[in-house]
Amino acid sequence: MGKKSLIEQQKAKWEGTTLKKVLERFPEQKESFSTSSWLPVERLYLPRQMSEEEYLEHIGFPGEYPFTRGVQPTMYRGRFWTMRQYAGFGTAEESNQRYKYLLSQGQTGLSVAFDLPTQIGYDSDDPRSVGEVGKVGVAIDSLEDMEILFRGIPLDKVSTSMTINAPAAVLLAFYIAVAQKQGVAKEQLRGTIQNDILKEYIARGTYIFPPKPSLRLITNIFEYCSKEIPRWNTISISGYHIREAGSTAVQEVAFTLADGIEYVKAAIKVGLDVDQFAGRLSFFFNAHNDLFEEIAKFRAARRIWAKIMKEKFQAKKRSP
């Protein structure tokens, strides 16, 4: 065996003195310590010995492929996060008042929560909507409701995230129509529709159509937005709901990126060029309390997705 490094020698000394004394007084609990994903948590972590070559290959610099340390070279020192609180309840009028209040308090974007009937394509007066109207989100049944929802809110000044999946094309059409009535060109619109139907089959259940036509709607949105609304994120591929349904952090990344691969394959199959739409595919992951596990998860997800896009789909452009 080779000679122990200085830090390994100090660790052995620590274990034989400081740690030993404490364990004699307060033995550790017998059950193992682990993260919420059941990965073991060691008592002590030390700096990993890594050469400069290994560091450059596996970690690298922020803003450069494979983006392990993030897509922004300065992180958020120059380009701040968009702050948006997920909100929507009762009627369009009530939610409109809430949005105006949030914007007046410094929020720079909106995040629309739709009620369950809206999410699965039912009008508020449908018998199957009884007891659910406006309950966990705002009820939107018509273009008039959408106009009320955004009344007095300039859609060329804010970005809007809409948590809507199966009827995403309809709600996006409503949003575009409201903008046009405000005199705002489609090219000026910024925001995101969740539009992730595969995770609905996996974890949530608010799907309407079978998978094949659902994927066709999604790829139609990719194509339309790439031409007409170039600043719009056409999908938010969501691991959040998969994690909430009981997955581990590793499973969350695996299922989410698998869904992403299927969306890219479906778009290419109908004739879209990968660089035409891939830059507007966004992701939405959970964030649990095991800080370092979550950091590792986000880093791994960025790195894996970058390699998938470059090596599997030959993407050449980076996200805008």
C-alpha positions as CSV (number, residue, x, y, z in Angstrom):
1,M,0.0,0.0,0.0
2,G,1.2,3.5,-0.8
3,K,2.0,6.1,1.8
4,K,-1.1,7.9,3.3
5,S,-1.5,11.5,2.3
6,L,-1.3,14.2,5.0
7,I,-5.1,14.5,5.2
8,E,-5.5,10.8,5.5
9,Q,-3.0,10.7,8.3
10,Q,-4.8,13.5,10.1
11,K,-8.1,11.7,9.7
12,A,-6.7,8.6,11.3
13,K,-5.4,10.7,14.2
14,W,-8.8,12.4,14.6
15,E,-10.6,9.0,14.6
16,G,-8.3,7.7,17.3
17,T,-8.6,10.7,19.6
18,T,-11.3,13.3,19.2
19,L,-13.9,11.0,17.6
20,K,-13.2,8.0,19.8
21,K,-13.7,10.1,23.0
22,V,-17.1,11.3,21.9
23,L,-18.3,7.9,20.7
24,E,-17.4,6.4,24.1
25,R,-19.8,8.9,25.7
26,F,-22.4,9.2,23.0
27,P,-22.5,6.1,20.7
28,E,-24.1,6.8,17.3
29,Q,-27.6,5.6,16.7
30,K,-27.7,2.1,15.2
31,E,-29.9,2.9,12.2
32,S,-28.0,4.0,9.1
33,F,-28.1,7.6,8.0
34,S,-29.2,8.3,4.5
35,T,-30.7,10.9,2.2
36,S,-34.4,10.9,1.2
37,S,-33.3,8.8,-1.8
38,W,-31.7,6.2,0.6
39,L,-28.2,7.0,-0.4
40,P,-25.9,6.5,2.6
41,V,-24.5,9.6,4.3
42,E,-21.0,9.2,5.6
43,R,-19.9,10.7,9.0
44,L,-17.2,12.8,7.4
45,Y,-16.3,13.8,3.8
46,L,-12.9,14.9,2.8
47,P,-11.6,16.7,-0.3
48,R,-11.4,14.3,-3.2
49,Q,-8.0,13.9,-4.7
50,M,-8.5,15.0,-8.3
51,S,-5.9,16.0,-10.9
52,E,-6.3,19.2,-13.0
53,E,-7.0,17.0,-16.1
54,E,-9.8,15.1,-14.2
55,Y,-11.3,18.4,-13.0
56,L,-11.4,19.9,-16.5
57,E,-13.0,16.7,-17.9
58,H,-15.6,16.1,-15.2
59,I,-16.4,19.5,-13.8
60,G,-15.1,22.2,-16.1
61,F,-16.1,25.9,-16.2
62,P,-19.6,27.4,-16.0
63,G,-21.1,28.4,-19.3
64,E,-19.2,25.8,-21.3
65,Y,-20.1,22.3,-22.5
66,P,-21.2,20.1,-20.8
67,F,-22.5,22.8,-18.5
68,T,-21.9,20.7,-15.3
69,R,-21.5,23.9,-13.3
70,G,-24.4,25.8,-15.0
71,V,-25.2,27.5,-18.3
72,Q,-24.4,31.0,-17.2
73,P,-20.7,31.9,-17.0
74,T,-21.3,34.4,-14.2
75,M,-24.3,32.3,-12.9
76,Y,-26.9,34.9,-11.8
77,R,-24.6,37.9,-11.1
78,G,-25.6,39.5,-14.4
79,R,-28.8,37.7,-15.4
80,F,-31.0,37.4,-12.4
81,W,-33.6,34.7,-11.8
82,T,-37.1,35.5,-12.9
83,M,-39.1,35.6,-9.6
84,R,-42.6,34.2,-10.0
85,Q,-44.9,32.8,-7.4
86,Y,-47.2,30.0,-8.5
87,A,-50.7,31.5,-8.1
88,G,-54.3,31.1,-9.3
89,F,-57.5,30.5,-7.5
90,G,-61.2,31.0,-7.8
91,T,-62.3,33.3,-10.7
92,A,-60.2,35.0,-13.3
93,E,-61.0,38.3,-11.7
94,E,-59.7,37.2,-8.3
95,S,-56.5,35.8,-9.8
96,N,-56.0,39.0,-11.8
97,Q,-56.0,41.0,-8.6
98,R,-53.5,38.6,-7.1
99,Y,-51.2,38.9,-10.1
100,K,-51.3,42.7,-10.0
101,Y,-50.4,42.6,-6.3
102,L,-47.5,40.2,-6.8
103,L,-46.1,42.4,-9.7
104,S,-46.5,45.5,-7.5
105,Q,-44.3,43.8,-4.9
106,G,-41.4,43.3,-7.3
107,Q,-42.2,40.0,-9.0
108,T,-40.9,40.0,-12.5
109,G,-43.0,37.1,-14.0
110,L,-46.2,35.2,-13.5
111,S,-46.8,31.5,-12.9
112,V,-50.4,30.5,-13.6
113,A,-52.1,27.7,-11.7
114,F,-55.2,26.3,-13.4
115,D,-57.9,24.4,-11.6
116,L,-58.3,20.7,-12.2
117,P,-61.3,20.9,-14.6
118,T,-59.3,23.3,-16.8
119,Q,-56.3,21.0,-16.7
120,I,-58.4,18.1,-18.0
121,G,-60.5,20.1,-20.5
122,Y,-63.8,20.4,-18.7
123,D,-65.9,23.6,-18.5
124,S,-66.8,24.8,-15.0
125,D,-70.5,24.0,-15.6
126,D,-69.8,20.4,-16.6
127,P,-71.3,17.9,-14.0
128,R,-67.8,16.3,-13.6
129,S,-66.4,19.6,-12.5
130,V,-68.6,19.8,-9.4
131,G,-66.5,20.6,-6.3
132,E,-63.3,21.3,-8.2
133,V,-64.0,24.7,-9.8
134,G,-61.4,27.3,-8.9
135,K,-60.2,25.0,-6.1
136,V,-56.5,24.4,-6.7
137,G,-56.1,27.0,-9.5
138,V,-58.0,29.5,-11.6
139,A,-61.0,28.4,-13.7
140,I,-60.5,29.3,-17.4
141,D,-63.4,28.3,-19.7
142,S,-63.1,30.8,-22.5
143,L,-61.1,33.5,-24.2
144,E,-63.1,36.1,-22.1
145,D,-61.8,34.4,-18.9
146,M,-58.3,34.7,-20.2
147,E,-58.8,38.4,-21.1
148,I,-60.0,39.0,-17.5
149,L,-57.1,37.0,-16.1
150,F,-54.5,39.3,-17.7
151,R,-56.5,42.6,-17.8
152,G,-54.2,45.5,-17.1
153,I,-51.1,43.4,-17.3
154,P,-48.9,44.3,-20.3
155,L,-47.8,40.9,-21.8
156,D,-44.8,42.5,-23.5
157,K,-43.4,43.5,-20.1
158,V,-43.8,40.2,-18.1
159,S,-43.0,36.6,-18.8
160,T,-45.7,34.0,-18.0
161,S,-45.3,30.4,-17.0
162,M,-48.5,28.3,-17.4
163,T,-48.8,25.0,-15.7
164,I,-51.0,23.3,-18.3
165,N,-50.4,20.1,-20.1
166,A,-53.1,18.2,-22.1
167,P,-54.9,21.5,-23.2
168,A,-51.7,23.4,-23.5
169,A,-52.2,24.3,-27.2
170,V,-55.6,25.8,-26.3
171,L,-54.4,27.9,-23.4
172,L,-51.4,29.1,-25.4
173,A,-53.8,30.2,-28.2
174,F,-55.9,32.1,-25.7
175,Y,-52.7,33.8,-24.4
176,I,-51.7,34.8,-27.9
177,A,-55.2,36.2,-28.6
178,V,-55.1,38.3,-25.4
179,A,-51.7,39.7,-26.4
180,Q,-53.0,40.6,-29.9
181,K,-55.9,42.4,-28.3
182,Q,-53.4,44.3,-26.2
183,G,-51.5,45.2,-29.4
184,V,-48.6,43.0,-28.5
185,A,-46.9,41.1,-31.3
186,K,-46.4,37.4,-30.9
187,E,-42.6,37.8,-31.3
188,Q,-42.5,39.8,-28.1
189,L,-44.1,37.2,-25.9
190,R,-41.9,35.4,-23.3
191,G,-42.9,32.5,-21.1
192,T,-43.3,28.8,-20.8
193,I,-46.1,26.2,-21.1
194,Q,-45.5,23.0,-19.2
195,N,-46.9,20.9,-22.0
196,D,-45.3,17.7,-20.7
197,I,-47.8,14.9,-21.3
198,L,-45.5,12.0,-20.7
199,K,-45.1,12.8,-17.0
200,E,-48.9,12.9,-16.7
201,Y,-49.0,9.3,-17.7
202,I,-46.2,8.5,-15.2
203,A,-47.1,10.6,-12.2
204,R,-50.1,12.9,-12.3
205,G,-52.9,11.6,-14.5
206,T,-54.3,14.8,-16.0
207,Y,-54.1,13.5,-19.6
208,I,-56.9,13.7,-22.1
209,F,-55.7,12.0,-25.3
210,P,-53.7,8.9,-25.9
211,P,-49.9,9.2,-26.1
212,K,-49.6,9.4,-29.9
213,P,-52.0,12.3,-30.6
214,S,-50.7,14.0,-27.5
215,L,-47.1,13.9,-28.8
216,R,-48.4,15.2,-32.1
217,L,-49.9,18.3,-30.4
218,I,-46.6,18.9,-28.6
219,T,-44.5,18.7,-31.8
220,N,-47.0,21.0,-33.5
221,I,-46.3,23.5,-30.7
222,F,-42.6,23.1,-31.1
223,E,-42.9,23.9,-34.8
224,Y,-45.3,26.8,-34.5
225,C,-43.5,28.5,-31.7
226,S,-40.1,28.2,-33.3
227,K,-41.5,30.2,-36.3
228,E,-44.0,32.5,-34.6
229,I,-43.0,32.9,-30.9
230,P,-39.2,32.4,-30.9
231,R,-38.8,33.6,-27.2
232,W,-41.3,31.1,-25.9
233,N,-40.3,27.9,-24.0
234,T,-42.4,25.3,-25.6
235,I,-42.2,22.6,-22.9
236,S,-41.2,22.2,-19.3
237,I,-40.0,18.6,-19.0
238,S,-40.9,17.9,-15.4
239,G,-39.2,15.6,-12.9
240,Y,-40.8,17.5,-10.0
241,H,-44.0,15.4,-10.2
242,I,-42.1,12.2,-10.6
243,R,-40.2,12.9,-7.4
244,E,-43.4,13.8,-5.6
245,A,-44.9,10.5,-6.7
246,G,-42.2,8.7,-4.8
247,S,-39.1,8.4,-7.0
248,T,-35.5,8.8,-5.8
249,A,-33.3,11.6,-7.1
250,V,-31.6,9.3,-9.5
251,Q,-35.0,8.0,-10.8
252,E,-36.3,11.5,-11.1
253,V,-33.4,12.4,-13.5
254,A,-33.7,9.1,-15.4
255,F,-37.4,9.4,-16.1
256,T,-37.3,13.1,-16.9
257,L,-34.4,12.8,-19.4
258,A,-36.0,9.7,-20.9
259,D,-39.2,11.8,-21.5
260,G,-37.0,14.5,-23.0
261,I,-35.4,12.1,-25.4
262,E,-38.9,10.9,-26.6
263,Y,-39.9,14.5,-27.3
264,V,-36.8,15.2,-29.3
265,K,-37.2,11.9,-31.3
266,A,-40.9,12.7,-32.0
267,A,-40.0,16.2,-33.3
268,I,-37.2,14.9,-35.5
269,K,-39.6,12.2,-36.8
270,V,-42.0,14.8,-38.1
271,G,-39.2,16.7,-39.9
272,L,-38.1,19.3,-37.5
273,D,-34.4,20.1,-37.3
274,V,-33.1,19.7,-33.7
275,D,-31.5,23.1,-33.6
276,Q,-34.9,24.6,-34.7
277,F,-36.6,23.7,-31.4
278,A,-34.2,22.2,-28.8
279,G,-33.0,25.5,-27.4
280,R,-36.5,26.2,-26.0
281,L,-36.9,22.9,-24.2
282,S,-36.8,23.7,-20.5
283,F,-36.7,21.4,-17.4
284,F,-38.4,21.5,-14.0
285,F,-36.9,19.4,-11.2
286,N,-37.7,19.0,-7.6
287,A,-35.5,20.4,-4.8
288,H,-35.4,18.4,-1.6
289,N,-33.6,19.3,1.6
290,D,-30.5,17.1,1.1
291,L,-28.5,20.0,-0.3
292,F,-25.5,18.2,-1.6
293,E,-27.5,15.4,-3.2
294,E,-29.6,18.0,-5.0
295,I,-26.6,19.9,-6.2
296,A,-25.1,16.7,-7.6
297,K,-28.5,15.8,-9.2
298,F,-28.7,19.2,-11.0
299,R,-25.1,18.9,-12.1
300,A,-25.6,15.4,-13.4
301,A,-28.8,16.3,-15.2
302,R,-27.2,19.2,-17.0
303,R,-24.2,17.2,-18.0
304,I,-26.1,14.2,-19.2
305,W,-28.6,16.2,-21.2
306,A,-25.8,18.2,-22.9
307,K,-24.1,15.0,-23.9
308,I,-27.4,13.5,-25.2
309,M,-28.1,16.5,-27.3
310,K,-24.6,16.7,-28.8
311,E,-23.8,13.0,-29.2
312,K,-27.2,11.4,-29.8
313,F,-29.0,14.2,-31.7
314,Q,-26.0,16.2,-33.1
315,A,-27.3,19.5,-31.8
316,K,-24.9,22.3,-32.6
317,K,-26.5,25.4,-31.0
318,R,-26.6,26.0,-27.3
319,S,-29.7,27.4,-25.5
320,P,-30.5,31.1,-26.1
